[in-house]
Amino acid sequence: MMRGSGKLTYQLARRIAVAVVGSTVLLVGIVMIVAPGPAIIAIPVGLVILSAEFAWARFWLHRLRQSISAQNQKNHSKQAERHRVY
């Protein structure tokens, strides 16, 4: 009976550590939106840390990646169109 509780304690401690560290990085990134700092880096890093344990963080990280990819595709299309025009 004691063997299972050690594993449970490790899993719980890991989940708490990931939650604390990931939430801190994410919150610092959100603060950096209005304060000077690299929010564009801190927010995804916080989501990556949180996604190790939480499905909702994986969902938001996926949406963020899709949004960045769509924006990059849009920018590449605009640049290609400018080169065709000139």
C-alpha positions, 0 to 999 in steps of 0.5 A: 500500500505504501508503494503506490502512495510514493508514486502518487506523491511524485505525480502530484508534486510534479503537477504542482511544480509545473503549475507554479512555474508555468503559471508564473512565466505565463503571468509575467508574459501577460504583464509584459504585454503592457510593460517592456519585455519580450511578451511574445516569447514569455507567453508561449514558453509559459504555455509550453511548460503548462502543456506538459501537464494540462490539456487546456494549455496544449489547446491554447498552445495549438491555437497560438501556433495556428494563429502564428502560422496563418499570420506568417502565411499571410505575410509571405503572400503579401511579400510575394505579391509585392515582388510580382508587381515590381 
